[in-house]
């Protein structure tokens, strides 16, 4: 994504929803080939230096619950505590941002270590 392209609210929300369910279906793997919106958010975060392009650093800040309800609780706690990341003018939780960045790293082998 270039610095001038915009992420639509629909793409952002659908990507985050798909990512949370995809992470539950495949623990230890944050992305699948169907998560293009989440991957785009992650690429944006990487290219704008909002989060590190390093799997270990991203995973260190995550807790992995066993249920969708658990993911929702973590995201709500992020917002309640002010742990948010701005993505092209949209605020998402730190957890969502980390998951999106991990999704981008999984599909972009040239990024991160």
C-alpha positions in Angstrom: 0.0 0.0 0.0 1.3 3.4 -0.8 1.2 6.2 1.8 -1.8 7.8 0.0 -4.1 4.8 -0.4 -7.0 4.5 2.1 -8.2 1.5 3.9 -12.0 1.3 3.9 -13.8 0.7 7.1 -15.5 -2.4 5.6 -12.1 -3.9 4.6 -10.6 -3.2 8.0 -13.5 -4.7 10.0 -14.0 -7.8 7.7 -10.2 -8.4 7.8 -10.1 -8.2 11.6 -13.1 -10.5 12.0 -11.7 -13.0 9.6 -8.3 -12.8 11.3 -9.7 -13.5 14.8 -11.6 -16.6 13.6 -8.6 -17.7 11.5 -6.3 -17.5 14.5 -8.6 -19.7 16.5 -8.9 -22.3 13.7 -5.1 -22.5 13.3 -3.3 -21.8 16.6 0.2 -20.6 16.1 -0.5 -19.3 12.6 -2.1 -15.9 12.4 -3.0 -15.7 8.8 -4.5 -17.8 6.0 -4.7 -17.1 2.2 -8.2 -15.6 2.6 -7.2 -12.8 4.9 -6.3 -10.2 2.4 -7.8 -7.2 4.3 -6.0 -8.2 7.5 -2.8 -8.6 5.5 -3.3 -5.1 4.0 -3.7 -3.6 7.4 -0.6 -5.4 8.5 1.4 -4.2 5.5 0.3 -0.6 6.3 1.4 -1.0 9.9 4.8 -2.3 8.8 5.4 0.3 6.1 4.4 3.1 8.4 6.6 1.8 11.3 3.6 1.5 13.6 4.7 -2.0 14.7 7.9 -4.0 14.3 8.2 -6.4 11.4 9.5 -9.1 13.7 7.4 -12.2 14.7 9.0 -12.6 18.1 8.4 -9.1 19.2 4.8 -9.2 17.9 4.1 -12.5 19.6 5.6 -11.3 22.9 2.8 -8.8 23.2 0.0 -11.3 22.6 -2.1 -13.6 24.8 -3.8 -16.4 22.9 -7.2 -17.3 24.3 -9.1 -20.4 23.3 -12.4 -18.9 22.3 -13.8 -16.0 20.2 -15.2 -14.6 23.5 -11.7 -14.6 24.9 -10.4 -12.6 21.8 -13.2 -10.2 22.2 -12.4 -9.6 25.9 -8.8 -9.0 25.1 -9.7 -6.4 22.4 -12.1 -4.7 24.8 -9.4 -4.6 27.5 -7.0 -3.0 24.9 -9.5 -0.2 24.2 -10.4 0.3 27.9 -6.7 0.6 28.7 -5.9 2.9 25.8 -3.8 0.3 24.0 -4.7 1.3 20.4 -3.0 1.8 17.1 -4.0 4.3 14.5 -4.3 2.7 11.0 -4.8 5.3 8.3 -7.1 7.3 10.7 -8.9 4.2 12.2 -8.2 3.1 15.8 -7.8 -0.6 16.3 -6.7 -2.5 19.4 -3.1 -3.4 19.9 -4.1 -7.1 19.7 -5.8 -6.6 16.4 -2.8 -4.6 15.0 -0.4 -7.3 16.1 -2.5 -10.1 14.5 -2.8 -8.1 11.3 1.0 -7.6 11.2 1.6 -11.3 11.8 -0.8 -12.0 8.9 1.2 -9.7 6.7 4.5 -11.4 7.7 3.1 -14.8 6.9 2.3 -13.8 3.3 5.4 -11.6 2.8 8.5 -13.8 3.5 10.7 -10.8 2.6 9.6 -9.0 5.8 10.9 -9.7 9.3 12.8 -12.5 10.9 
